[in-house]
Amino acid sequence: MDKDLEHEQGWVDVVLVGGPMDGTVQPMPHASVYADPDPGAYLIPDTDLKAPDDAPGARAVYEPDPAPADPLRWIWRGWVP
């Protein structure tokens, strides 16, 4: 397999900062970080106890700051139901 293609199809570790998953290292597909024009993810915390009382099962929104910020450091932006 072509080395560039293999790298693009691989995984990278994203560090989550703030919110319910602060300090977690989350593996993400390489393309989700470097090829997506709006990278980010709605993640399920490891326990519902971390979700807001009025929105159990809510997803934590994590996104990187715009370039030139580190694309492997995603900041907590809030909750989505």
Sequence and secondary structure as in RCSB ss.txt:
>XXXX:A:sequence
MDKDLEHEQGWVDVVLVGGPMDGTVQPMPHASVYADPDPGAYLIPDTDLKAPDDAPGARAVYEPDPAPADPLRWI
WRGWVP
>XXXX:A:secstr
  HHHHHHTSEEEEEEESGGGTT EEEEEHHHHHT SS  EEE  SSGGGS TTSTT EEEEEE STTS TTEEE
EEEEE 
